[in-house]
């Protein structure tokens, strides 16, 4: 059986800082568009999730390519 954790989802993207180093077990959820910020000049941000998080969108078809 496939784990329904975010790290198993094809929309999970490693969260890297400016130095291109992975930030612990954090990742970016690319399933939905970036979340807008309150200030008009602010950029939208992808939701940051833990590799062990999960959501209701997960299906076996959404597993990451190996």
N, C-alpha and C positions, 0 to 999 in steps of 0.2 A: 504494500500500500504506500502511496506517495504521501510525504509529509506536506501538510497544508501551511507550512511556515513561509514567510515572505521570501526567504533565500531560495526557495524552490520555485518561485514564480518567475516567468519570463519577463515580467515588468519590474523586477527588483534590480536596481542599479547600485553598485558600490558607491558609498558616499565618500568622495575624496575632497580634501581641502586644496588650497592653492598649491601645495607641494606635491600633489598627486599621490598622497599616501592615504590608504583606506583608514577611516575613522572608526576603529573598533569594530563592533558588529553592526554599525549603523549603515543604512542604505537609503536610497531614494525610491519612492513608489512612483513609477511612471505610468500607472494605469489611468489615472485621471489627469487633467491639465493642472498646471501649477496653481497654487492658491494665491489669490490676489492679496495685496497688502493694503492697509488703511490709507496710506498717503499716496496721492496720484503719481508722485515721482519715484515711488518704490517699485522694484521689480517683483514679479510673482515668484513664489518659491515652491519647489516640489516638496511634498510631505516627506519628512524624515521618519523612517521606521527602523525597528530592530530586525535583524535577520530571523529572530524567533517570533516576531509578531505574525498575525494572520488577519484576514478579512473575509467578508462574505462573498467576494468576487472570485475566490480561488476555485478552479476546477482542474481536473486532470489534464485538460487540453492547454492550460496556461502554465504548465511546468517549464522550467528553464531548459534550453537546449543543452545537450551534453557533448 
